[in-house]
Amino acid sequence: MSVPPSNHQPVTVDPHAIQYGVSITRETHDQVMMPTYAPMQMIPARAKGSWLWDTTGKDYLDFAAGIAVSVLGHAHPDLVQVLNDQAQKFWHVSNLMTNEPAIRLAQRLCELTFAEKVFFGNSGGEANEAALKLARRYAFDNHNEKKTEIVAFYNGFHGRTFFTVSVGGQSKYSDGFGPKPGDITHLPFNDVDALRGLFEEKGDQICCVMLEPIQGEGGVNPASRDFVQAIRECCDQYSALMVLDEVQTGVGRSGKMYVYEKLGITPDILTTAKGLGGGFPIAAMLTTDNIAKSLAVGVHGSTFGGNPMACAVANKVLELVTAPGLLSDVERKSQLLVKKLMELGARCDLFSAVRGEGLLLGCELTDKWKDQAREILTACMNEGLMVLVAGPNVIRLAPPINISDEDLKEGIARMERAVEKLANH
Ligand SMILES: Cc1ncc(COP(=O)(O)O)c(C=O)c1O
């Protein structure tokens, strides 16, 4: 049985401890925070590797990784070191100046991908906002002002800015905010006929197609190879840009740096965030020299984009993720996890399918557990396992990609106990 690392015994913190002269509890959150989120009752105190401890000292195995962010686990010593080192130098200069960590990171991202130019932001939504603006602006500069149509897909998720929720394929996130940005068409995901039909009807007006190679929030639905190749063909034929949102799938989670490498296509624009900073906020939009010209001086910007602290950490994340042995082991770990999940699924009549790539997996619940993803998540938390959901019928798992086999097995054992308790309840 795997246990939390012994050299990192949890610190027990009294949840009612006086901090900064104020007594902080979970209830304080509701008093002072906007009601935007409904966080769990526990409050994290510290974390190391794949483990996290709350303020009462209870341990949790982290199969959520801060929603697919902490690719290398928590408090990786090399990341802590590089963050400390950069903190001693300078934290922020804005884009009135460039900085070495940002240049190095852009250079490395170009080496690792199809890209020739990089724009830095701070979140996935911000990178996608930039990508959508770039696609519209590129069409305006190179084609005509009527080429504004954006094609996207139902159940897609691209962020929470007004443009990105409007392009995302769940109207519950974009309704109620007044008039939405126009010229956005949503199609069913993986439907090649619908895609080709739309291009035949109005291909000349389409400036870009935006998609996630695996819809993360929308249920962990992988795009089929045929589908992405059809998108590439249609975009080429009608001079539209293919925009790939790899915010959740990127930086090694699939076993490749980016999923497009597995799909036999190259996008025109790619967005990456989450794992890129290993937990430190940073995002990037990648594209070619030619397309990048449309974001000339003054057309777009971000005060914190390219922040040296974030870029220094991201450089180290890329170094560690691409070090020999790590990415090539993700597929093996994935197979181990899928096997254990299928066995558990069969024993408890829990999962009807397990899908995804690498260490981004979605477990579809059987009819017996229909609509109970949230209850299972809570039961797992009670047993000391952090998981995610993707809708009411999918348990989503995104552990750190350097997690040990023992911790993967321990996580499954905790999930089994959680499900048994829930079933007996
Ligand atoms: C595919 C995808 N795109 C964009 C986003 C938005 O990223 P952020 O929350 O960093 O703005 C997310 C977040 O879950 C995502 O999964």
PDBQT file of the ligand as one rigid body, heavy atoms in Angstrom, charges set to zero:
ROOT
HETATM    1  C1  LIG A 501      -9.624  23.334 -23.001  1.00  0.00    +0.000 C 
HETATM    2  C2  LIG A 501      -9.649  24.526 -22.111  1.00  0.00    +0.000 A 
HETATM    3  N1  LIG A 501      -9.524  25.753 -22.643  1.00  0.00    +0.000 NA
HETATM    4  C3  LIG A 501      -9.520  26.853 -21.891  1.00  0.00    +0.000 A 
HETATM    5  C4  LIG A 501      -9.682  26.782 -20.537  1.00  0.00    +0.000 A 
HETATM    6  C5  LIG A 501      -9.686  28.042 -19.717  1.00  0.00    +0.000 C 
HETATM    7  O1  LIG A 501      -8.500  28.142 -19.025  1.00  0.00    +0.000 OA
HETATM    8  P1  LIG A 501      -8.381  29.177 -17.803  1.00  0.00    +0.000 P 
HETATM    9  O2  LIG A 501      -9.312  28.714 -16.756  1.00  0.00    +0.000 OA
HETATM   10  O3  LIG A 501      -6.929  29.086 -17.418  1.00  0.00    +0.000 OA
HETATM   11  O4  LIG A 501      -8.737  30.515 -18.357  1.00  0.00    +0.000 OA
HETATM   12  C6  LIG A 501      -9.824  25.531 -19.927  1.00  0.00    +0.000 A 
HETATM   13  C7  LIG A 501     -10.020  25.423 -18.473  1.00  0.00    +0.000 C 
HETATM   14  O5  LIG A 501     -10.493  24.468 -17.940  1.00  0.00    +0.000 OA
HETATM   15  C8  LIG A 501      -9.811  24.374 -20.734  1.00  0.00    +0.000 A 
HETATM   16  O6  LIG A 501      -9.943  23.161 -20.213  1.00  0.00    +0.000 OA
ENDROOT
TORSDOF 0
